[in-house]
Amino acid sequence: MSRENVELVRRGFEHWRAGRTGEWVATIDPDIAWDISAHPLPDFPDRGSGRDAFVRHMADYFAGWTDYEATVQESIDVGDEVVLILHERARMRASDSILDRDLPVVWTVRNGRNVRFRVFKTRAEALEVARSPERAPEADAPRA
């Protein structure tokens, strides 16, 4: 099942990257939970839940950049957890500031849907959380 999880996450990323928003959204559970507290943003919630809110908040994030590009550098199968190492490169809107970084993210997959999204500062942190048997209580991630 974990190979299928990696494929689901990568397929969702490719849908998003190609602008097929509806197909991307279809990979996300209606009760998705997210946590971006490792990279807090001004006027942007660090945590939340619900697909509509997640999609809205992601759109707000991307609206802050011009020339935004993201590529998958690595995908790591950890059972129900899929660790993606993304490389982001973008220009901050109304600025010459450039964002050029690797962004480790962990997607949790259950029943063929992405149920949780978390960002981390380092690959090691993302892998530690994904591989930890105490990574999160079952109640944290919704079931489809």
C-alpha positions in Angstrom: 0.0 0.0 0.0 2.8 2.4 0.7 4.0 2.5 -2.9 0.4 3.6 -3.8 0.7 6.3 -1.2 3.9 7.7 -2.8 2.2 7.6 -6.2 -0.9 9.4 -4.8 1.2 12.2 -3.3 3.4 12.6 -6.4 0.3 12.5 -8.7 -1.3 15.2 -6.5 1.8 17.3 -6.8 1.9 16.9 -10.6 -1.8 17.9 -10.9 -1.1 21.0 -8.8 2.0 21.9 -10.8 0.2 21.5 -14.1 -2.7 23.7 -12.9 -5.2 20.9 -12.6 -6.5 22.2 -9.3 -9.6 20.0 -9.3 -7.6 16.9 -9.7 -5.2 18.0 -7.0 -8.1 18.8 -4.6 -9.6 15.3 -5.3 -6.5 13.7 -3.6 -7.1 15.7 -0.4 -9.4 14.4 2.3 -12.2 16.8 3.2 -11.0 16.8 6.9 -7.3 17.3 6.1 -5.2 18.6 9.0 -2.1 20.8 8.4 0.8 22.2 10.3 3.2 24.7 8.9 4.5 25.9 12.2 8.1 25.0 11.3 7.9 27.9 8.7 5.4 30.3 10.1 4.2 33.1 7.9 2.8 36.5 8.8 -1.0 36.6 8.7 -1.2 32.9 7.9 -2.4 30.2 10.3 0.2 27.8 11.5 -2.3 25.0 11.8 -5.7 24.2 10.6 -8.1 21.6 9.2 -10.6 21.2 6.4 -9.9 20.9 2.7 -11.5 24.2 1.6 -9.5 26.1 4.2 -6.3 24.2 3.2 -6.8 25.0 -0.5 -7.5 28.7 0.3 -4.5 29.0 2.5 -2.2 27.4 -0.1 -3.6 29.8 -2.7 -2.7 32.7 -0.3 0.8 31.3 0.1 1.4 31.1 -3.6 -0.1 34.5 -4.2 2.8 36.0 -2.2 5.3 35.0 -4.8 6.1 35.6 -8.5 7.9 33.1 -10.7 7.1 30.4 -8.2 8.6 27.0 -9.1 8.7 23.8 -7.0 10.2 20.5 -7.9 10.3 17.1 -6.1 13.9 16.4 -5.3 13.2 13.2 -3.4 10.2 11.1 -2.3 10.5 8.7 0.6 8.1 5.9 1.4 7.4 5.6 5.1 4.2 3.5 5.1 1.2 5.8 5.7 3.7 8.8 5.6 5.3 10.1 2.4 8.2 12.5 2.8 8.8 14.8 -0.1 11.8 17.0 -0.3 10.7 19.9 -2.5 12.9 22.6 -3.9 11.2 25.9 -4.0 12.4 28.9 -6.0 10.4 32.1 -6.2 10.6 35.8 -6.1 8.8 37.6 -3.3 6.0 39.7 -4.7 6.9 43.5 -4.9 10.5 42.7 -4.0 13.8 41.5 -5.4 14.1 38.9 -2.6 14.5 35.4 -3.8 13.4 32.3 -2.0 15.6 29.3 -2.9 15.3 26.4 -0.5 14.6 22.8 0.1 11.3 22.2 1.9 10.8 18.9 3.6 7.1 18.0 3.8 5.3 15.0 5.2 1.9 13.9 3.7 -0.1 11.3 5.7 -2.2 9.0 3.5 -5.2 7.0 4.5 -7.8 5.2 2.4 -6.4 6.8 -0.8 -6.5 10.4 0.4 -4.1 12.9 1.8 -5.3 13.4 5.4 -2.4 15.4 6.9 0.3 17.9 5.6 3.2 19.0 7.7 6.3 21.0 6.8 9.7 20.8 8.5 13.0 22.7 8.5 15.2 19.7 7.7 15.0 16.4 6.0 16.1 14.7 9.2 13.3 16.2 11.2 10.7 15.1 8.6 12.1 11.6 8.5 12.2 11.4 12.3 8.6 12.3 12.7 7.4 10.1 9.8 9.3 7.1 11.2 8.4 7.6 14.9 5.9 5.1 16.3 4.7 8.0 18.5 4.4 10.4 15.6 0.8 11.4 16.3 -2.3 10.0 18.0 -4.7 8.4 15.5 -7.2 11.1 16.3 -5.0 13.8 14.8 -5.5 12.5 11.3 -9.0 12.2 9.9 -10.2 9.0 8.3 -11.9 9.0 4.9 
